């Protein structure tokens, strides 16, 4: 949405300055009038409800006094049944609101035929309903019997006969009898409605909050009635057909509540009338504000529009454009200042243009020089990277060669030092065995000693062979043959299983795979045996070393995994995993001579070694 122009903003400002105070005053006036009318109507409604409740209480008290006076005046306990029937007829005649009249005993059972007014229904139904609604009367021997007098039951609506009613039980002095009367509330409710007139709908609630007279649909919410039960108060209710005012007043000595519900149209009508009057005044004020605002905005916007057009010409490149100095004094001064600035900008623009062209020429030359320097730097960086990579590779080869040479010298020296003692031990063992009977007790020990000595000598010779520099003329390539890797595993693993079993280790292998290599069989057997010997030292007791042929990215490969008792691959732990003494070093050297590589696990990774051979 495009922003508002200055003229529109000035007009809006003038209109708001004129209308907003009037609107605020009108809103405040409406609120005050609404509150006053609401309060007045609520007070009037509460007074009417209280008056109606007192009228109902007065009527009910009059009826009860009449019944009590009749029970006290006539000795009903000493009358004959015929006289008692006449007594009930007299009560029914003197109390117009009495629908059903009878005499009951202490168990509240009718002892004489009941008097049932026409329209009440059958005598049996009327008497049954009356007896079921009678309040309980304690006997004469009750420990805490209340004073004698009429007792009123809860309001109810008979099945036959229009309108609500109450059951009244008046004790007969000197006997367990009682005068039971069903009083109709229809006349009393009609009189209450006539007294209320246009003040609203009259609704009566019993002690439990149930409506027994009037339209229950007009009642306020149950929660509000519960909060004001037994008290007087006024509740405002928002009904679907409009707002209502409900005034509550307690009926004394009954526990009932009279609710007078009236529509709040009087307040709403007054508020509507005030709102219309204020709206008319607001419209007049708005029209006046529009006229004044248009005149005021035009006085300011016409000179400003001239300045704006001159500014646009300057912004479009027309330096030196002049504005018409007219209007209020402040705008005239502004136009003159703008004209001076425009003329100065025109002169400055010419000087800046010449300086800019000189700077552009210098920038072009600097850019060309920078491009040449960047090209030279890229070539130099490539040369440095290549030389660095060559130096690192040469350094790695020198370190590896130095390490192999050191280990080789150590192995050669160790083999040289061990040869003489081993030769002496073998010679002494042979001499002692020659001087000992073949079936002597120490003959087996001497044979075992001689066998172990030869084994040590063979290990020393193997160490000498590994420590010696390989002869290119007699290298592995000259002794290479086509070997099946499964055959290599079949030859090496059975020889190593006894040594693994001594350490409570399992040496297992995976499925067979047809993987052929052209390699020196003996050197490969020796390298594999030395590597598995190193892994045997690294495996925990009860664990397992698994050997199998798997598929790698470059072809088949030999994989070896060290696992614990649960079959979980262990994590590598420093040198204990990475290099197990001479056996690991010898295996690496032998594999290097055969052209193979050994991938070892890093610290913290699963203990997994991968052997890759050329052509695999």
Secondary structure, 3 states (H helix, E strand, C coil): CCCCCHHHHHHHHHHHHHHHHHHHHHHHHHHHHHHHHHHHHHHHHHHHHHHHHHHHHHHHHHHHHHHHHHHHHCCHHHCCHHHHHHHHHHHHHHCCCEEEEEEECCCCCECCCCEECCCCCCHHHHHHHHHHHCCCCCCCCCCCCCCCCCEECCCEECCCCCCEEEEEEEECCCCCCEEEEEEECHHHHHHHHHHHHHHCEEEEECCCCCEEECCHHHCCCHHHHHHCCCCCEEEEEEECCEEEEEEEEEECCCCEEEEEEEECHHHHHHHHHHHHHHHHHHHHHHHHHHHHHHHHHHHHHHHHHHHHHHHHHHHCCCCCCCCCCCCCHHHHHHHHHHHHHHHHHHHHHHHHHHHHHHHHHHHHHHHHHHHHHHHHHHHHHHHHHHHHHHHHHHHHHHHHHHHHHHHHHHHHHHHHHHHHHHHHHHHHHHHHHHCCCCCCCCHHHHHHHHHHHHHHHHHHHHHHHHHCCCCHHHCCCCCCEEEEHHHHHHHHHHHHHHHHHHCCCEEEECCCCCCEEEECHHHHHHHHHHHHHHHHHHCCCCCEEEEEEEEECCEEEEEEEEECCCCCECECCCHHHHCCHHHHHHHHHHHHHHCCEEECCCCCCECEEEEECCCC
